[in-house]
Amino acid sequence: MKIVSWNINSVRLRIEQVIKFLEDQQPDALCLQELKCPDEHFPHEAFEAAGYVHRHNHGMKSYNGVAIVSRMPFVETDIKHFCGKEDRRHCMAKFENGVELHNFYIPAGGDEPDPAINEKFAHKLSFIDEMTTWWTDRRAADPNRKAVLVGDFNIAPSENDVWSHKQLLRVVSHTPIEVEILEKFRQSGDFIDSVREVVPEPEKLFSWWSYRSRDWRGSNKGRRLDHVWMTPNMAGTVRTASVYDLARDWEKPSDHAPVVVEFNL
């Protein structure tokens, strides 16, 4: 089962790039974040023509939005709202092989890493706290739940997930408080970072590069904000894992590159 996570930064604007990627990589399921597209304008026809006939999209105009498109049928779909907001940051699809695929778009958190003065940062921390409680309850209800959690987590947890650990310690996405709260969430499910199973530390690995850098590949000042985690009962199933950074070279690309993981299931 080949699963991809990609913050597309407007699915309608970049639908041709998405289809190009699907034709090249042929994943079984593609999880998109930051659709910036209400459900009634989601490009179903393009995905249908590409063979992705199963779709679960949860979008809104101009902001946020998540979707799962698949060649494999769903046996169940769901969405979860966090922090009392219906801001389209989660969707789930369960497959016939028993795997739950959860797609997240965690809030970015603004610029100031202080929840007392930055409401966006406070929202980010509260969102992850609520994710932790939610998953703890789900795990208690079904300890054998098999799941893959993917998405733009907007946090680079390791010093090897950023171009400069020292320079980014006070920059939102790599601050100690964010790393700590994400680790608490990871521990709530004993999740395994599937990409680091294949590309272990201390190798640097990024999935996002700022638009501000003209020569993004030359400067390589990236961060690994996009993740694919799995429950511990899926340990040993990862065949391949990589960041498809070629997409970052395309004309008017997303600032995120797809993260591709293939499982033996």
KEFIZA-388231 format. One record per residue: residue number from 1; residue in three letters; x, y, z negated of N, C-alpha, C in turn. Coordinates in steps of 0.05 Angstrom, whole numbers, plus 32768, in hexadecimal, padded with zeros to 4 digits. Example, Ala and Ser with C-alpha at 12.3 -4.5 7.8 and 13.67 -1.06 7.14 Angstrom:
2
- k/r/n_x/n_y/n_z/ca_x/ca_y/ca_z/c_x/c_y/c_z
- 1/ALA/8108/7F8E/7F64/80F6/7FA6/7F64/8108/7FBE/7F64;
- 2/SER/8101/7FD3/7F72/8111/7FEB/7F71/8102/8001/7F63;
# end
This chain:
265
- k/r/n_x/n_y/n_z/ca_x/ca_y/ca_z/c_x/c_y/c_z
- 1/MET/8011/7FE8/8000/8000/8000/8000/8012/8019/8000;
- 2/LYS/8010/8028/8015/8020/8040/8018/8010/8059/8011;
- 3/ILE/8019/8067/7FFD/800B/807E/7FF2/801C/8097/7FF5;
- 4/VAL/800F/80AD/7FFD/801C/80C7/8001/800F/80DC/7FF1;
- 5/SER/801F/80EE/7FE4/8014/8106/7FD7/8020/811E/7FE5;
- 6/TRP/800F/8132/7FEB/8018/8149/7FFA/8007/8162/7FF3;
- 7/ASN/8014/8176/7FE8/8006/8190/7FE6/8008/819D/8001;
- 8/ILE/7FF1/819E/800E/7FF1/81A7/802A/7FEE/81C5/802D;
- 9/ASN/7FE5/81D3/8018/7FE3/81F0/8018/7FD2/81FA/8030;
- 10/SER/7FBA/81EF/8031/7FA5/81F4/8045/7FA3/81DE/805A;
- 11/VAL/7F90/81CC/8056/7F8D/81B5/8067/7F84/81BD/8083;
- 12/ARG/7F73/81D2/8085/7F69/81DA/80A0/7F80/81E7/80B0;
- 13/LEU/7F90/81F7/80A2/7FA6/8205/80B0/7FBB/81F1/80BA;
- 14/ARG/7FBE/81DB/80AC/7FD4/81C8/80B2/7FCA/81AC/80BA;
- 15/ILE/7FB2/81AB/80C4/7FA7/8191/80CA/7FB7/8183/80E1;
- 16/GLU/7FC1/8192/80F4/7FD1/8186/8109/7FEB/8179/80FD;
- 17/GLN/7FF7/8186/80E9/800E/817B/80DC/8007/8162/80CD;
- 18/VAL/7FF0/8163/80C0/7FE7/814B/80B1/7FE4/8133/80C3;
- 19/ILE/7FD6/8137/80DA/7FD2/8122/80EC/7FEC/8118/80F8;
- 20/LYS/7FFE/812A/80FE/8019/8122/8108/8027/8110/80F3;
- 21/PHE/8025/8118/80DA/8032/8108/80C5/8024/80ED/80C2;
- 22/LEU/800A/80EC/80C4/7FFC/80D2/80C2/8004/80C0/80D8;
- 23/GLU/8006/80CA/80F0/800E/80BA/8107/802A/80AF/8104;
- 24/ASP/803C/80BF/80F8/8057/80B7/80F4/805B/80A3/80DE;
- 25/GLN/804E/80A8/80C7/8052/8098/80AF/803E/8082/80AA;
- 26/GLN/8026/8085/80B4/8011/8071/80B2/800C/8068/8095;
- 27/PRO/8008/807B/8082/8002/8072/8067/7FE6/8066/8065;
- 28/ASP/7FE2/8057/8050/7FC8/804C/804B/7FB6/8061/803E;
- 29/ALA/7FC2/8072/802D/7FB2/8087/8020/7FC3/80A0/801E;
- 30/LEU/7FB7/80B7/8025/7FC4/80D1/8023/7FB4/80E2/800F;
- 31/CYS/7FC3/80EC/7FFB/7FB7/80FE/7FE7/7FC0/811A/7FEC;
- 32/LEU/7FAE/812C/7FF1/7FB4/8148/7FF7/7FAB/815A/7FE0;
- 33/GLN/7FBC/816E/7FDB/7FB5/8183/7FC7/7FB5/819E/7FD4;
- 34/GLU/7FA9/81B1/7FC6/7FA6/81CD/7FCF/7F9A/81CE/7FEB;
- 35/LEU/7F82/81C2/7FED/7F74/81C1/8007/7F6C/81DD/8010;
- 36/LYS/7F64/81EF/7FFE/7F5A/820A/8004/7F44/8208/8019;
- 37/CYS/7F32/81F5/8014/7F1D/81EF/8027/7F04/81E4/8019;
- 38/PRO/7EED/81F0/801C/7ED5/81E5/8010/7ECD/81CB/801F;
- 39/ASP/7EBF/81BA/8011/7EB9/819F/801C/7EAB/81A0/8037;
- 40/GLU/7E9A/81B4/803B/7E8B/81B5/8055/7E9D/81BB/806D;
- 41/HIS/7EB6/81C5/8068/7EC8/81CB/807E/7EE0/81B9/807F;
- 42/PHE/7EE0/81A3/806F/7EF6/8190/806F/7EF7/8183/808B;
- 43/PRO/7F10/8180/8097/7F12/8176/80B2/7F0F/8158/80B5;
- 44/HIS/7EF7/814F/80AF/7EF1/8132/80B0/7EF6/8126/80CB;
- 45/GLU/7EEF/8135/80E1/7EF2/8129/80FC/7F0E/8122/8102;
- 46/ALA/7F21/8133/80FB/7F3D/812E/8100/7F47/8115/80F2;
- 47/PHE/7F3F/8112/80D9/7F47/80FA/80CA/7F3A/80E1/80D5;
- 48/GLU/7F21/80E3/80DD/7F12/80CD/80E8/7F20/80C3/8101;
- 49/ALA/7F27/80D6/8112/7F35/80CF/812B/7F50/80C2/8127;
- 50/ALA/7F5D/80C9/8111/7F77/80BD/810A/7F75/80A2/80FC;
- 51/GLY/7F5C/8099/80F7/7F59/807F/80EA/7F55/8080/80CC;
- 52/TYR/7F53/8098/80C1/7F4F/809B/80A4/7F31/80A0/809F;
- 53/VAL/7F23/8089/809F/7F06/808B/809F/7EFA/808C/8083;
- 54/HIS/7F0A/8089/806F/7F01/808A/8053/7F0C/80A4/8047;
- 55/ARG/7EFB/80B5/803E/7F04/80CF/8034/7EF5/80D8/801B;
- 56/HIS/7F04/80E2/8008/7EF8/80ED/7FEF/7F04/8108/7FEB;
- 57/ASN/7EF5/811D/7FF2/7F00/8138/7FF0/7EF0/8149/7FDC;
- 58/HIS/7EFF/815A/7FCF/7EF4/816A/7FB9/7F01/8186/7FBB;
- 59/GLY/7EF5/8197/7FCB/7F02/81B0/7FD1/7EF2/81C9/7FCA;
- 60/MET/7EFF/81E0/7FCE/7EF2/81FA/7FCA/7EFF/820E/7FDC;
- 61/LYS/7EF1/8224/7FE0/7EFB/8239/7FF2/7F14/8247/7FE7;
- 62/SER/7F29/8249/7FF8/7F40/8259/7FF2/7F54/824F/7FDE;
- 63/TYR/7F4B/823D/7FCC/7F5C/8235/7FB6/7F5A/8216/7FB1;
- 64/ASN/7F6F/820B/7FA5/7F6E/81F0/7F9A/7F63/81DC/7FAD;
- 65/GLY/7F56/81C7/7FA3/7F4B/81B2/7FB3/7F5D/819A/7FB6;
- 66/VAL/7F51/8182/7FB4/7F5F/8169/7FB7/7F4F/8156/7FC9;
- 67/ALA/7F5E/8144/7FD6/7F50/8130/7FE7/7F61/8117/7FE8;
- 68/ILE/7F53/8100/7FEC/7F5F/80E7/7FF2/7F53/80DD/800C;
- 69/VAL/7F64/80D8/8020/7F5C/80CD/8039/7F6A/80B2/803C;
- 70/SER/7F5B/809E/8047/7F65/8083/8046/7F5C/8072/805D;
- 71/ARG/7F6D/805F/8064/7F65/804A/8077/7F57/8033/8069;
- 72/MET/7F5B/8032/804F/7F50/801C/803E/7F36/8026/8031;
- 73/PRO/7F21/8015/8030/7F08/801E/8024/7F0A/8022/8006;
- 74/PHE/7EF9/8035/7FFD/7EF7/803A/7FE0/7EE1/8028/7FD5;
- 75/VAL/7EE5/801F/7FBC/7ECF/8011/7FAE/7EC3/8023/7F99;
- 76/GLU/7ED1/803A/7F93/7EC7/804D/7F80/7ED5/8067/7F84;
- 77/THR/7EC7/807D/7F7F/7ED3/8098/7F7F/7ECA/80A7/7F67;
- 78/ASP/7EDA/80BB/7F5F/7ED2/80CB/7F48/7EE2/80E5/7F49;
- 79/ILE/7ED9/80F9/7F39/7EE7/8111/7F35/7EE6/8118/7F17;
- 80/LYS/7EFA/8127/7F0E/7EFB/812F/7EF2/7F01/814C/7EF1;
- 81/HIS/7EF2/815B/7EE1/7EF7/8177/7EDD/7F05/817A/7EC2;
- 82/PHE/7F18/818C/7EC1/7F28/8191/7EA9/7F24/81AE/7EA0;
- 83/CYS/7F26/81B2/7E85/7F26/81CC/7E79/7F0C/81DC/7E7F;
- 84/GLY/7EF6/81CD/7E83/7EDD/81DB/7E88/7EDB/81EA/7EA2;
- 85/LYS/7EED/81E4/7EB5/7EEE/81F2/7ECE/7EE8/81DF/7EE5;
- 86/GLU/7ED8/81E7/7EF8/7ED3/81D6/7F0F/7EE5/81E1/7F26;
- 87/ASP/7EFF/81DE/7F22/7F12/81EA/7F35/7F20/81D6/7F47;
- 88/ARG/7F14/81BF/7F4A/7F1C/81AB/7F5F/7F39/81A3/7F5D;
- 89/ARG/7F40/8197/7F47/7F5C/8190/7F42/7F60/8172/7F3F;
- 90/HIS/7F4B/8162/7F42/7F4E/8145/7F3F/7F3A/8136/7F50;
- 91/CYS/7F42/8120/7F5B/7F2F/810D/7F67/7F3C/80F1/7F65;
- 92/MET/7F2B/80DD/7F65/7F34/80C1/7F62/7F26/80AF/7F76;
- 93/ALA/7F34/809C/7F80/7F28/8087/7F91/7F34/806C/7F88;
- 94/LYS/7F22/8058/7F85/7F2B/803D/7F7E/7F28/802B/7F96;
- 95/PHE/7F3B/8019/7F9A/7F3C/8008/7FB1/7F36/7FEB/7FAA;
- 96/GLU/7F32/7FDC/7FBF/7F2A/7FC0/7FBB/7F40/7FB0/7FAD;
- 97/ASN/7F59/7FB9/7FAF/7F6F/7FAB/7FA1/7F70/7FB2/7F83;
- 98/GLY/7F5D/7FC2/7F7A/7F5C/7FC9/7F5E/7F6B/7FE2/7F55;
- 99/VAL/7F79/7FEE/7F68/7F89/8006/7F61/7F77/801F/7F61;
- 100/GLU/7F79/802E/7F4B/7F6D/8049/7F4A/7F82/805D/7F53;
- 101/LEU/7F7B/806E/7F66/7F8D/8082/7F70/7F83/809D/7F66;
- 102/HIS/7F91/80AA/7F55/7F89/80C4/7F4A/7F9B/80DA/7F56;
- 103/ASN/7F8D/80EE/7F61/7F9B/8104/7F6E/7F97/811E/7F5E;
- 104/PHE/7FAD/812A/7F55/7FAC/8142/7F44/7FB9/815A/7F51;
- 105/TYR/7FAE/8171/7F4A/7FBB/818A/7F50/7FBB/819A/7F36;
- 106/ILE/7FD1/8197/7F27/7FD4/81A4/7F0D/7FD9/81C2/7F11;
- 107/PRO/7FCD/81D4/7F01/7FD0/81F0/7F05/7FEE/81F9/7F05;
- 108/ALA/7FF4/820D/7F16/8010/8216/7F19/8019/8224/7EFF;
- 109/GLY/8009/8234/7EF4/8010/8241/7EDA/801A/825D/7EDB;
- 110/GLY/8018/826A/7EF2/8021/8286/7EF3/803F/8289/7EF0;
- 111/ASP/8047/82A2/7EE8/8064/82A8/7EE8/8070/82A9/7ECC;
- 112/GLU/8060/82AF/7EB8/806B/82B3/7E9D/8066/829A/7E8C;
- 113/PRO/807B/828C/7E82/8077/8273/7E74/8070/8277/7E56;
- 114/ASP/805B/8287/7E52/8052/828D/7E36/8034/828C/7E36;
- 115/PRO/8028/8277/7E29/800B/8275/7E2A/7FFC/828B/7E1B;
- 116/ALA/800B/8299/7E09/7FFE/82AF/7DFA/7FF8/82C7/7E0B;
- 117/ILE/8008/82CB/7E20/8004/82E3/7E31/7FFD/82DC/7E4E;
- 118/ASN/7FFE/82C2/7E55/7FF8/82B9/7E70/7FE2/82A4/7E70;
- 119/GLU/7FCB/82AC/7E78/7FB4/829A/7E77/7FB8/8283/7E8A;
- 120/LYS/7FC5/8287/7EA1/7FCA/8272/7EB4/7FDC/825C/7EA8;
- 121/PHE/7FF0/8265/7E99/8002/8251/7E8C/7FF4/8242/7E76;
- 122/ALA/7FE3/8250/7E67/7FD3/8243/7E53/7FC1/822E/7E5F;
- 123/HIS/7FB5/8235/7E76/7FA3/8222/7E84/7FB3/8209/7E8C;
- 124/LYS/7FCB/820D/7E96/7FDC/81F6/7E9F/7FE1/81E3/7E88;
- 125/LEU/7FE8/81EE/7E71/7FEF/81DD/7E5A/7FD5/81CF/7E50;
- 126/SER/7FBF/81DE/7E4F/7FA6/81D2/7E46/7F9D/81BC/7E59;
- 127/PHE/7FA1/81C0/7E73/7F9A/81AC/7E87/7FA8/8192/7E82;
- 128/ILE/7FC2/8194/7E7E/7FD2/817B/7E7A/7FCC/816E/7E5F;
- 129/ASP/7FC7/817F/7E4B/7FBE/8174/7E31/7FA4/8164/7E34;
- 130/GLU/7F91/816F/7E44/7F78/8161/7E48/7F7B/8148/7E59;
- 131/MET/7F8E/8149/7E6C/7F94/8131/7E7B/7F9E/811A/7E69;
- 132/THR/7FAE/8122/7E55/7FBA/810E/7E43/7FA4/8101/7E32;
- 133/THR/7F92/8111/7E27/7F7C/8106/7E18/7F6A/80F4/7E29;
- 134/TRP/7F64/80FE/7E41/7F53/80EF/7E54/7F5F/80D4/7E5A;
- 135/TRP/7F79/80D3/7E61/7F85/80BA/7E68/7F88/80A7/7E51;
- 136/THR/7F8E/80B2/7E39/7F8F/80A2/7E21/7F75/8093/7E1D;
- 137/ASP/7F5F/80A1/7E21/7F45/8095/7E1E/7F40/8080/7E34;
- 138/ARG/7F47/8086/7E4C/7F44/8073/7E62/7F54/8059/7E5E;
- 139/ARG/7F6C/805D/7E54/7F7E/8046/7E4F/7F73/8035/7E39;
- 140/ALA/7F68/8042/7E24/7F5C/8033/7E0E/7F44/8022/7E18;
- 141/ALA/7F35/802E/7E2A/7F1D/8020/7E34/7F25/8009/7E46;
- 142/ASP/7F3C/800B/7E54/7F44/7FF6/7E66/7F63/7FF5/7E67;
- 143/PRO/7F6F/7FE6/7E55/7F8D/7FE6/7E53/7F9A/7FDA/7E6C;
- 144/ASN/7F8B/7FCB/7E7C/7F96/7FBF/7E94/7F91/7FCF/7EAD;
- 145/ARG/7F88/7FE7/7EAA/7F82/7FF8/7EC1/7F9B/7FFB/7ED2;
- 146/LYS/7F97/7FF7/7EEC/7FAE/7FFA/7F00/7FA9/8014/7F0F;
- 147/ALA/7FBC/8026/7F0C/7FB8/8041/7F18/7FD2/804D/7F23;
- 148/VAL/7FCE/805D/7F37/7FE4/806E/7F42/7FDA/808B/7F3F;
- 149/LEU/7FEA/809B/7F32/7FE3/80B8/7F2E/7FF7/80C8/7F3F;
- 150/VAL/7FEC/80D9/7F50/7FFD/80E8/7F62/7FF4/8106/7F62;
- 151/GLY/8005/8116/7F6D/7FFC/8132/7F72/8012/8146/7F6D;
- 152/ASP/8009/815F/7F71/801A/8176/7F6B/8017/817B/7F4D;
- 153/PHE/802A/8172/7F3D/8029/8176/7F20/8033/8192/7F19;
- 154/ASN/8040/81A0/7F2B/804B/81BB/7F26/805F/81BB/7F0F;
- 155/ILE/806C/81A5/7F0A/8081/81A3/7EF6/8097/8191/7F01;
- 156/ALA/80AF/819A/7EFF/80C7/818B/7F05/80D3/8182/7EEB;
- 157/PRO/80CE/8169/7EE2/80D4/8161/7EC7/80F2/815D/7EC0;
- 158/SER/8102/8155/7ED3/811E/814F/7ECD/8131/8164/7ED7;
- 159/GLU/8148/8166/7ECA/815C/817A/7ED4/8165/8173/7EF0;
- 160/ASN/8161/815A/7EF8/8168/8151/7F13/8151/8155/7F27;
- 161/ASP/813B/8160/7F1D/8124/8166/7F2E/8124/8184/7F37;
- 162/VAL/8139/8192/7F30/813B/81AF/7F37/8157/81B4/7F40;
- 163/TRP/815A/81CA/7F50/8174/81D0/7F5B/8187/81DA/7F45;
- 164/SER/817C/81E7/7F30/818D/81F1/7F1B/817D/81F0/7F00;
- 165/HIS/8184/81DD/7EF0/8176/81D9/7ED6/8179/81F2/7EC5;
- 166/LYS/8191/81FD/7EC4/8197/8214/7EB3/8188/822C/7EBB;
- 167/GLN/8187/8231/7ED6/817A/824A/7EE0/815C/8248/7EE0;
- 168/LEU/8151/8230/7EDE/8134/822E/7EE0/8127/8227/7EC5;
- 169/LEU/8136/8226/7EAF/812B/8220/7E95/8115/8233/7E8C;
- 170/ARG/8116/824B/7E95/8102/825F/7E8E/80EF/8265/7EA5;
- 171/VAL/80EF/8255/7EB9/80DE/8259/7ED1/80C7/8244/7ED0;
- 172/VAL/80AF/824E/7ED2/8098/823C/7ED1/809B/8226/7EE6;
- 173/SER/8097/820E/7EDC/809A/81F4/7EEA/80B0/81E4/7EDF;
- 174/HIS/80C2/81F0/7ECF/80D9/81E0/7EC4/80DF/81E9/7EA7;
- 175/THR/80CD/81F7/7E9A/80D2/81FF/7E7F/80CF/81E8/7E6C;
- 176/PRO/80DD/81E9/7E55/80DC/81D2/7E42/80C0/81CB/7E3A;
- 177/ILE/80AE/81DF/7E35/8093/81DA/7E2C/8083/81CA/7E41;
- 178/GLU/8088/81D0/7E5B/807A/81C1/7E70/8084/81A5/7E72;
- 179/VAL/809F/81A2/7E71/80AB/8188/7E73/80A1/8176/7E5C;
- 180/GLU/80A0/8182/7E44/8097/8173/7E2D/807A/816A/7E2F;
- 181/ILE/8069/817C/7E38/804C/8175/7E39/8047/8161/7E4F;
- 182/LEU/8056/8162/7E65/8053/814E/7E7B/805D/8133/7E71;
- 183/GLU/8072/8133/7E62/807D/811A/7E58/8069/810D/7E44;
- 184/LYS/805B/811E/7E35/8046/8113/7E23/8030/8106/7E33;
- 185/PHE/8029/8112/7E49/8015/8106/7E5B/8020/80EC/7E66;
- 186/ARG/8039/80EC/7E6F/8044/80D3/7E7B/8043/80BD/7E66;
- 187/GLN/804A/80C3/7E4D/804A/80AF/7E39/802E/80A4/7E32;
- 188/SER/801A/80B5/7E37/7FFE/80AC/7E32/7FF6/8094/7E42;
- 189/GLY/8003/8090/7E59/7FFE/8079/7E69/8017/8068/7E6E;
- 190/ASP/802D/806F/7E61/8047/8061/7E67/804C/8061/7E85;
- 191/PHE/8044/8077/7E92/8047/8078/7EAF/8064/8075/7EB8;
- 192/ILE/8068/8069/7ECF/8082/8066/7EDB/8084/8079/7EF3;
- 193/ASP/8099/8088/7EF5/809F/809A/7F0B/80A8/8089/7F23;
- 194/SER/8096/8083/7F35/809D/8070/7F4B/80B3/8079/7F5D;
- 195/VAL/80B5/8093/7F61/80CA/809D/7F73/80E6/8099/7F66;
- 196/ARG/80E8/809E/7F4C/8102/809B/7F3E/8109/807D/7F3B;
- 197/GLU/80F6/806B/7F40/80FD/804F/7F41/810F/8049/7F59;
- 198/VAL/810C/8058/7F6E/811B/8054/7F87/8132/8068/7F89;
- 199/VAL/812E/8080/7F80/8142/8095/7F81/8149/809D/7F64;
- 200/PRO/8159/808D/7F57/815D/8092/7F3A/816F/80AB/7F35;
- 201/GLU/816B/80B6/7F1D/817C/80CC/7F15/8199/80C1/7F11;
- 202/PRO/81AD/80D2/7F14/81AC/80EF/7F16/81AA/80FB/7F32;
- 203/GLU/81A1/80EB/7F45/819E/80F7/7F60/8189/810D/7F60;
- 204/LYS/8190/8124/7F6C/817D/813A/7F6F/8168/8132/7F83;
- 205/LEU/814F/813A/7F7D/8139/8135/7F90/8124/814A/7F8D;
- 206/PHE/811C/8156/7FA4/8109/816C/7FA3/80F2/8166/7FB7;
- 207/SER/80DB/8173/7FB2/80C4/8170/7FC4/80B9/818C/7FCB;
- 208/TRP/80C3/81A1/7FC0/80BA/81BC/7FC5/80D1/81CF/7FC8;
- 209/TRP/80CF/81E0/7FDC/80E3/81F5/7FE1/80D4/820F/7FE7;
- 210/SER/80DD/8225/7FDB/80CF/823E/7FDD/80CF/8249/7FFA;
- 211/TYR/80B9/8256/8001/80B7/8263/801B/80CB/827A/801C;
- 212/ARG/80D4/8284/8006/80E6/829B/8006/8102/8295/8011;
- 213/SER/8109/827C/8012/8123/8274/801D/8121/826E/803A;
- 214/ARG/812E/827E/804B/812D/827A/8068/813A/8260/806F;
- 215/ASP/8152/825B/8064/8160/8242/8069/815C/822F/8051;
- 216/TRP/8143/8224/804F/813C/8215/8037/814E/81FC/8035;
- 217/ARG/8155/81F0/804C/8165/81D7/804B/8182/81DD/8043;
- 218/GLY/818C/81F4/804D/81A8/81FC/8047/81AB/8203/802A;
- 219/SER/8199/8213/801F/819B/821B/8003/8192/8205/7FF0;
- 220/ASN/817E/81F6/7FF9/8174/81DF/7FEA/816D/81E5/7FCD;
- 221/LYS/8161/81FC/7FC9/8158/8204/7FAE/813C/81FA/7FA9;
- 222/GLY/813A/81E0/7FA6/8120/81D4/7FA4/8118/81CB/7F88;
- 223/ARG/8100/81C0/7F86/80F6/81B5/7F6D/80E5/819D/7F74;
- 224/ARG/80E4/8189/7F63/80D3/8171/7F67/80BA/8175/7F56;
- 225/LEU/80A6/8180/7F63/808C/8187/7F56/8077/8172/7F5C;
- 226/ASP/807C/8161/7F70/8068/814E/7F79/8070/8132/7F71;
- 227/HIS/805D/8123/7F66/8064/810A/7F59/8051/80F3/7F60;
- 228/VAL/805B/80DB/7F5D/804B/80C3/7F60/8052/80B1/7F49;
- 229/TRP/8040/80AE/7F36/8044/809E/7F1E/8032/8085/7F20;
- 230/MET/803A/8070/7F12/802A/8058/7F11/8028/804D/7EF5;
- 231/THR/8013/803E/7EEF/8010/8032/7ED5/8024/801B/7ED2;
- 232/PRO/802B/8014/7EBA/8041/8001/7EB5/803C/7FE5/7EC1;
- 233/ASN/8022/7FDE/7EC4/801C/7FC4/7ED0/8022/7FC3/7EEE;
- 234/MET/802C/7FD9/7EF9/8034/7FD9/7F15/8053/7FDA/7F18;
- 235/ALA/8061/7FD7/7F02/807E/7FD7/7F02/8089/7FC2/7F15;
- 236/GLY/809D/7FCA/7F24/80A9/7FB8/7F37/809C/7FB6/7F52;
- 237/THR/8087/7FC6/7F56/8078/7FC4/7F70/8082/7FD8/7F85;
- 238/VAL/8093/7FEB/7F7D/809B/8000/7F90/80AF/7FF5/7FA4;
- 239/ARG/80A8/7FF7/7FBE/80BA/7FEE/7FD3/80CC/8005/7FDD;
- 240/THR/80C0/801C/7FE3/80CF/8033/7FED/80C3/804C/7FE1;
- 241/ALA/80D3/8061/7FDF/80C9/807B/7FD5/80DC/8090/7FE0;
- 242/SER/80D0/80A6/7FEB/80E0/80BB/7FF7/80D0/80D4/7FF9;
- 243/VAL/80DE/80EA/7FFE/80D1/8104/8004/80D5/8109/8022;
- 244/TYR/80BF/810D/8030/80BF/8110/804D/80C5/812E/8052;
- 245/ASP/80DE/8136/804F/80E4/8152/8051/80E5/815D/806D;
- 246/LEU/80E3/814C/8081/80E1/8155/809D/80C9/8168/80A0;
- 247/ALA/80B4/8163/8091/809C/8173/8094/80A1/8190/808C;
- 248/ARG/80B5/8195/807B/80BC/81B0/8073/80C9/81C0/8089;
- 249/ASP/80D2/81B2/809E/80DE/81BF/80B5/80CA/81C7/80CB;
- 250/TRP/80B1/81BE/80C8/809D/81C3/80DD/8095/81E0/80DC;
- 251/GLU/8089/81E9/80F2/8081/8205/80F4/806B/820C/80E0;
- 252/LYS/806F/8221/80D1/805C/822A/80BC/8054/8212/80AA;
- 253/PRO/8068/8206/809D/8062/81EE/808D/8057/81F6/8071;
- 254/SER/804D/81E2/8063/8049/81E4/8047/8064/81E7/8039;
- 255/ASP/8064/81F4/8022/807D/81F5/8013/8083/81DB/8004;
- 256/HIS/8070/81C8/8005/8074/81AE/7FF9/8078/8199/8010;
- 257/ALA/8088/8185/800B/808B/816F/801D/807C/8156/8013;
- 258/PRO/8073/8145/8024/8065/812D/801B/8078/811A/800B;
- 259/VAL/806D/810E/7FF7/807B/80F9/7FE8/806E/80DE/7FEF;
- 260/VAL/807F/80CC/7FF9/8076/80B3/8004/807F/809B/7FF3;
- 261/VAL/806D/808B/7FEA/8074/8073/7FDA/8065/805B/7FE5;
- 262/GLU/8074/8046/7FE9/8068/802D/7FF2/8069/8017/7FDC;
- 263/PHE/8052/800B/7FD6/8050/7FF7/7FC1/804C/7FDC/7FCD;
- 264/ASN/8056/7FC7/7FC0/8050/7FAB/7FC6/8039/7FA3/7FB4;
- 265/LEU/8022/7FA1/7FBF/800A/7F9A/7FAF/7FFC/7F82/7FBB;
# end
